[in-house]
Amino acid sequence: MSYDIAIKAENLSKVYKLYNSPVDRLKESLHPLRKQYHYDFYALNDVSFEIKKGETVGIIGKNGAGKSTLLKILTGVLTPTSGKVRVIGRVSALLELGAGFNPELSGIENIYFNGMLMGYTREEMEERLDDILSFADIGGFVQQPVKTYSSGMFVRLAFAVSINVAPDILIVDEALSVGDMFFQAKCMTKMKQLVDSGISLFFVSHSSSSIKSLCSKAILLEHGSVKAAGDSSKVVEKYFAMVVQSEQIIKSTGSELPIGGFGADSVFNQTANFIKRSAFQRIQNGKATFANVLLLDCDGQEVNVAEYNQMVTLRMAIVILEDIHELSYAYHIRDKNGVDIVYSSAGIENSRLSFPKKGERYVIDWQFELSLMENEYTISCVLSIPVYDELGKVEICDFIPIATQFAVAPRRPMKLYGLVHWPNEVMVTKL
C-alpha cells in the first residue's frame, strides 16, 4: 500500500439476514436440512474507494443508502461480511448520538474514557481538558451523568472530544444537525482549520452546501453501492438529479432544440457553448424548457469576465411545451467549489407566469450588479411548477446545473474579503 493512503476499502459488503417473522428464524436454526427462511439485505454491496492523507471526502445519499454502515465499518464498530478495509493513522469519530459514551458516567469521566479508548493516558487527556471544556461550553453539567444531557449538550461534548485529540483522520456523521446555530458555526470553522492543518476528513451530511464547502471529493451511495465518486460539486449535482428523478416522472424531450428553430428572435438561437454546457446532468420533464441562457453586459454582449460591481443582465429564453397552471423560474450563482452564493426566484420576486400555454415563448431578464469577490462562478437555472410553497415542493420542468459561467475581476482599490458585498449606509457621529 502507498504511504500516502489514509483509508483504503476493497470490495466491502455488509449483509444482514432478514426474516418475515420471528418464527422463521427459529425454523431456520432447527431445520435438519438447513433450509433457509431468510433473505439477504445488502447494507453495503462491493464498495471500493481510496482516500489519501490530507484529503477531505464527503459521503452523500438518501436515508438507508449505507452511509452510517460504512462509517461504522471504518471505525471498527461493525465488521464487513466480505471485503477488507485498511485505516492508517489515529481516528477520531463522531457517529450517531451516544456512540462511544457511557450514559452512567459524567461528562468528565467520559472525556477520560474516550481518551483511553484512543490510546491516551490520563495525564495526556488532562493537558487537553481545558480546550475540550471550553469548546463544549456546557458549564457545570460536565459533572453530571451524560444520560441527563439534551441531544445538543451531548453532541457539544462529543464533538469537543473528537477534535481535541489530535486525530489523523476525523470521521463525522450527521450528528451536528442537533446543535444550535452558533455551535454549528463553531464546528464548521474548527473542521476547516483541521482540514487546513492536513488531517483527512470523512464527512457524512445531507447538506449539499456543507459537502461542497468542506470536501474536495465526494462519494454518492445508493442502495449500498457507489453510484458516483469524484469532484464534490459534480457528485452533489448527481445526487440532486437522483432525488428529483425519484420524486417525479422525467420525460425526455428528444434531441436538443434546433439552432434558430424559434424564429427571428436571436435569444432563442442556441449557441454551441450553451448546448454543450446545458447537457451536463440536465433534468427535463417535457413541460417547459430553457431555449437559451445568456449573461449580457449593457451593450448586449456576452460576459465572460466582469468588472467588480458591473451591471449585467441574466437573460432566459423559455419555451412552453404543455399548458401549465403556473410556472416559476430561478437562478443560483455558485462559486468554483459549487457553494451557493446568490439565489433568487420568480416566487421571491412575485413574477411567476400564470397559465402559460403550449407554444408560448418568454424572455426573462434579471438585472443586477456583480458585487462579488474575485473568483470564477457558475449560474444554474431552473424552471418548476409550484406544488407546495410552504415546504418548497416543486415539480422540476428544466434544471441546468451549468447554464453559463463567468469570472469577476478584483475590486479596486480596496480588496473585497467577503464572498459578496451589499449596499450599506454608514453613519459616523463624533461625540
C-alpha positions in Angstrom: 0.0 0.0 0.0 1.2 3.5 -0.8 2.5 5.6 2.1 0.1 8.5 1.2 -3.0 6.4 1.8 -5.2 7.1 4.8 -8.2 4.8 4.1 -8.5 2.1 1.5 -11.6 0.0 1.1 -11.7 -3.0 -1.2 -15.0 -4.7 -2.2 -16.7 -4.0 1.1 -20.1 -5.7 1.6 -22.3 -5.9 4.7 -25.1 -8.4 4.5 -27.9 -8.8 7.1 -30.2 -11.8 7.3 -33.9 -10.6 7.3 -36.8 -12.7 8.3 -40.5 -12.2 7.5 -41.4 -13.3 11.1 -39.6 -14.2 14.3 -40.7 -17.9 13.9 -38.8 -18.1 10.6 -35.6 -17.5 12.5 -36.4 -20.4 14.8 -37.3 -22.7 11.9 -34.1 -22.0 10.1 -32.0 -22.7 13.2 -33.7 -26.0 13.9 -34.3 -27.3 10.4 -32.5 -30.6 9.9 -31.7 -29.9 6.2 -30.6 -26.3 6.9 -33.4 -24.8 4.9 -33.1 -21.1 4.6 -36.1 -18.9 5.7 -34.2 -15.6 5.4 -33.4 -13.3 2.6 -30.2 -11.2 2.3 -30.2 -7.5 2.6 -27.1 -5.7 1.4 -26.5 -2.6 3.5 -23.2 -2.3 1.5 -22.5 -4.0 -1.7 -19.0 -4.2 -3.2 -17.9 -0.7 -2.1 -14.3 0.3 -3.0 -12.5 3.6 -2.7 -9.2 5.1 -1.6 -8.6 8.3 0.4 -5.2 9.9 0.5 -3.7 11.6 3.5 -5.0 15.2 3.8 -8.0 14.6 1.5 -11.5 15.7 2.5 -14.2 13.4 1.3 -18.0 13.7 1.8 -20.5 10.9 1.8 -23.9 11.7 0.5 -27.0 9.7 -0.2 -30.6 9.1 0.8 -31.6 7.6 4.1 -30.8 3.9 4.0 -28.1 4.3 1.3 -25.5 2.7 3.6 -23.7 5.9 4.8 -23.7 5.1 8.6 -23.0 1.4 8.0 -19.9 2.4 6.0 -18.7 4.7 8.8 -19.2 2.1 11.4 -17.1 -0.4 9.4 -14.3 2.3 9.0 -14.3 2.9 12.8 -14.4 -0.8 13.7 -17.9 -0.7 15.2 -19.0 -3.2 12.6 -17.1 -5.9 10.7 -17.8 -6.3 7.0 -19.4 -9.5 5.7 -16.8 -9.6 2.9 -14.0 -7.3 1.6 -11.4 -5.5 3.6 -10.6 -2.1 4.8 -7.4 -0.5 6.0 -7.2 2.7 8.0 -3.8 4.2 8.7 -3.5 6.8 11.5 -5.3 7.9 14.6 -9.0 8.0 14.0 -11.4 10.3 15.9 -15.1 9.6 15.1 -18.3 11.3 15.8 -21.0 8.9 14.9 -24.7 8.8 15.9 -25.7 10.2 19.2 -24.4 8.1 22.1 -21.7 6.2 20.3 -18.6 5.7 22.5 -20.1 7.3 25.6 -21.2 5.5 28.8 -24.5 7.1 29.8 -23.9 6.4 33.5 -20.6 8.3 33.7 -20.3 12.0 34.0 -19.1 14.2 31.2 -15.6 14.5 32.7 -15.4 10.7 33.2 -16.5 10.1 29.6 -13.7 12.5 28.4 -11.1 10.4 30.1 -12.9 7.2 29.0 -12.8 8.3 25.3 -9.2 9.3 25.6 -8.3 5.9 27.0 -10.1 4.2 24.1 -7.9 6.2 21.7 -4.7 5.3 23.5 -4.2 8.4 25.5 -3.1 8.4 29.1 -5.0 10.3 31.8 -2.2 12.8 32.0 -2.4 13.4 28.2 -6.1 14.0 28.5 -5.7 16.4 31.4 -3.5 18.5 29.1 -6.4 18.7 26.6 -9.2 19.1 29.2 -9.4 22.9 29.3 -9.7 23.0 25.4 -12.4 20.4 25.4 -14.4 22.0 28.2 -14.0 25.5 26.6 -15.2 24.2 23.2 -18.1 22.2 24.6 -19.3 25.1 26.8 -21.8 23.1 28.8 -20.8 24.6 32.2 -21.4 22.6 35.4 -23.3 19.9 33.5 -19.9 18.3 32.7 -20.0 16.8 36.3 -23.4 15.2 35.7 -24.1 11.8 34.0 -24.5 12.2 30.3 -27.8 10.3 30.4 -29.2 13.6 31.8 -27.9 15.6 28.8 -30.1 17.1 26.0 -29.1 16.0 22.5 -27.5 19.4 21.9 -25.4 19.2 25.1 -24.3 15.6 24.2 -23.1 16.5 20.7 -21.2 19.5 22.1 -19.2 17.3 24.3 -18.7 14.6 21.8 -17.5 16.9 19.1 -15.2 18.8 21.5 -13.6 15.5 22.4 -13.3 14.4 18.8 -11.4 17.4 17.6 -9.1 17.9 20.5 -7.3 14.5 20.4 -5.0 15.4 17.5 -6.6 12.9 15.0 -5.0 12.0 11.7 -8.5 11.1 10.4 -11.7 12.7 11.5 -14.9 10.9 10.8 -18.1 12.8 11.3 -21.7 11.5 10.8 -24.8 13.8 10.6 -24.6 14.5 14.3 -24.1 18.2 14.0 -27.6 18.8 12.9 -28.8 18.7 16.5 -26.6 21.6 17.6 -27.7 25.2 17.8 -26.7 27.7 15.0 -23.7 29.2 16.9 -22.3 25.8 17.8 -22.7 24.6 14.2 -20.8 27.6 13.0 -18.0 26.8 15.6 -17.9 23.2 14.4 -17.6 24.2 10.7 -14.9 26.7 11.4 -12.9 24.2 13.5 -13.2 21.5 10.9 -11.9 23.8 8.2 -9.0 24.6 10.5 -8.3 20.9 10.9 -8.6 20.3 7.1 -6.1 23.2 6.5 -3.7 21.5 9.0 -3.6 18.4 6.8 -5.9 15.9 8.5 -8.1 13.5 6.5 -11.8 14.3 6.8 -14.6 11.8 6.2 -17.8 13.7 6.4 -21.4 12.5 6.1 -24.2 15.0 5.6 -27.5 15.6 3.8 -26.4 19.3 3.4 -25.0 19.7 -0.1 -23.6 23.1 0.8 -21.6 21.6 3.7 -20.3 18.8 1.4 -19.2 21.3 -1.2 -17.7 23.8 1.1 -15.7 21.3 3.3 -14.9 18.5 0.9 -12.8 18.3 -2.3 -14.2 14.9 -3.2 -17.5 13.1 -2.6 -19.0 9.6 -2.8 -22.6 9.1 -3.6 -24.2 5.9 -2.2 -27.4 4.4 -3.4 -28.8 1.1 -2.0 -25.4 0.2 -0.6 -23.4 0.7 -3.8 -21.2 3.6 -5.1 -23.3 5.5 -7.6 -20.7 8.2 -8.3 -17.4 9.4 -6.9 -15.1 12.3 -7.7 -15.3 16.1 -7.5 -17.7 17.1 -4.8 -19.7 19.6 -6.9 -20.3 17.1 -9.6 -21.3 14.4 -7.2 -23.7 16.7 -5.4 -25.4 17.6 -8.7 -25.7 13.9 -9.4 -27.4 13.4 -6.1 -29.8 16.3 -6.7 -30.7 14.8 -10.1 -31.2 11.4 -8.5 -33.5 12.9 -5.8 -35.6 14.7 -8.4 -35.9 11.7 -10.6 -37.2 9.6 -7.7 -39.9 12.1 -6.9 -41.3 12.8 -10.4 -41.6 11.2 -13.8 -38.8 12.5 -16.1 -39.6 12.6 -19.8 -37.0 13.1 -22.5 -37.6 16.0 -24.8 -35.7 14.2 -27.5 -32.9 16.0 -29.3 -31.7 19.5 -28.4 -33.8 22.3 -29.6 -32.6 23.2 -33.1 -30.4 26.3 -33.6 -32.6 29.1 -35.0 -35.7 27.0 -34.7 -37.8 29.6 -33.0 -37.9 32.4 -35.5 -36.2 35.7 -35.7 -35.5 36.4 -32.0 -31.8 35.8 -31.7 -32.0 35.0 -28.0 -33.7 31.7 -29.0 -30.8 30.8 -31.2 -28.8 28.4 -29.1 -25.1 28.8 -29.1 -22.8 25.8 -29.3 -21.4 26.6 -25.8 -24.9 26.6 -24.3 -25.8 23.3 -25.9 -22.5 21.7 -24.5 -22.9 23.2 -21.0 -26.6 22.5 -20.6 -26.2 18.8 -21.5 -24.4 18.2 -18.2 -26.8 16.4 -15.8 -29.7 18.3 -17.1 -33.2 17.3 -15.9 -36.3 17.8 -18.0 -39.9 16.7 -17.9 -41.1 17.9 -21.3 -43.5 20.6 -20.0 -41.3 23.7 -20.3 -37.7 24.3 -21.3 -34.9 26.8 -21.5 -34.1 27.5 -25.1 -31.1 29.6 -24.1 -29.5 31.4 -21.1 -27.1 34.3 -21.5 -25.2 36.7 -19.3 -25.1 40.1 -21.1 -23.5 43.5 -20.5 -25.2 46.8 -21.1 -24.4 46.6 -24.8 -26.0 43.2 -25.2 -22.7 41.3 -25.5 -22.0 38.1 -23.6 -20.0 38.5 -20.4 -17.1 36.1 -19.8 -15.1 38.3 -17.4 -17.0 41.0 -15.5 -15.6 44.0 -13.6 -16.5 44.3 -9.9 -19.9 45.9 -9.5 -20.6 45.7 -13.2 -24.3 45.8 -14.1 -25.3 42.7 -16.1 -28.5 41.1 -17.4 -29.2 37.4 -17.0 -31.5 36.6 -19.9 -33.5 33.4 -20.0 -35.3 32.2 -23.2 -38.2 29.9 -22.2 -40.5 27.8 -24.3 -43.7 26.3 -23.0 -44.3 22.7 -24.2 -47.6 22.0 -22.4 -50.3 24.1 -20.9 -49.3 24.8 -17.3 -51.3 26.4 -14.4 -48.3 28.3 -13.0 -44.6 28.4 -13.8 -41.7 29.6 -11.7 -38.1 30.2 -12.7 -35.0 30.8 -10.6 -31.2 31.1 -10.7 -28.3 30.2 -8.4 -24.9 31.8 -8.6 -22.3 29.3 -7.3 -18.5 29.7 -6.8 -16.0 27.3 -8.3 -16.4 24.9 -5.4 -20.2 24.7 -6.1 -21.2 26.7 -3.0 -24.4 28.8 -3.4 -23.6 32.5 -3.2 -26.7 34.2 -4.6 -30.2 32.9 -5.3 -33.5 34.4 -6.4 -36.7 33.1 -7.9 -39.9 34.2 -9.5 -41.7 33.4 -6.2 -39.4 35.7 -4.3 -39.8 38.4 -6.9 -43.6 37.9 -7.3 -43.3 37.4 -11.0 -44.4 33.8 -11.7 -46.1 33.0 -15.1 -49.8 32.3 -14.7 -51.4 29.8 -17.1 -48.7 29.8 -19.8 -50.0 27.9 -22.9 -48.2 25.4 -25.1 -46.1 27.1 -27.8 -45.7 30.4 -26.0 -42.2 31.9 -25.6 -41.0 34.2 -22.9 -37.8 36.2 -22.4 -37.0 36.8 -18.7 -34.4 39.4 -17.9 -32.8 39.6 -14.4 -30.7 42.8 -13.9 -28.2 43.0 -11.1 -24.7 44.3 -10.1 -22.0 41.7 -9.7 -20.8 42.8 -6.3 -18.8 39.5 -5.8 -15.4 38.5 -4.7 -12.7 37.9 -7.4 -13.5 34.3 -8.4 -15.0 32.1 -11.1 -18.7 31.5 -11.0 -21.4 29.2 -12.5 -25.1 30.1 -12.9 -27.6 27.3 -12.5 -31.1 27.8 -13.8 -34.4 26.0 -13.0 -38.0 26.0 -14.3 -40.5 24.5 -12.0 -44.2 24.1 -11.3 -45.0 25.1 -7.7 -46.7 22.3 -5.7 -46.5 23.3 -2.0 -44.8 26.6 -1.3 -44.6 26.2 2.4 -42.5 23.1 2.1 -40.6 24.2 -1.0 -42.0 21.3 -3.0 -42.0 21.8 -6.8 -42.1 19.7 -10.0 -38.9 20.3 -12.0 -39.6 21.2 -15.6 -36.0 22.0 -16.6 -32.9 22.2 -14.4 -29.5 23.1 -15.9 -26.6 22.9 -13.4 -24.2 24.8 -15.7 -26.3 27.3 -17.7 -23.5 29.9 -18.1 -20.2 30.7 -16.5 -18.2 33.9 -15.8 -15.3 35.4 -13.8 -15.2 38.5 -11.7 -12.1 40.8 -11.7 -10.6 42.0 -8.4 -12.2 45.0 -6.7 -10.0 48.1 -6.7 -8.6 49.9 -4.9 -9.8 48.1 -1.8 -10.0 44.3 -2.0 -13.2 42.6 -1.1 -12.7 40.0 1.7 -16.3 38.6 1.8 -17.9 36.5 -0.9 -20.5 39.2 -1.7 -20.9 42.9 -0.8 -24.3 44.6 -0.3 -25.0 48.4 -0.1 -24.5 49.9 3.4 -25.5 53.2 5.0 -22.6 54.3 7.2 -23.3 57.0 9.8 -20.4 58.4 11.9 -21.1 60.5 14.9 -18.3 62.4 16.7 -19.0 62.7 20.4 
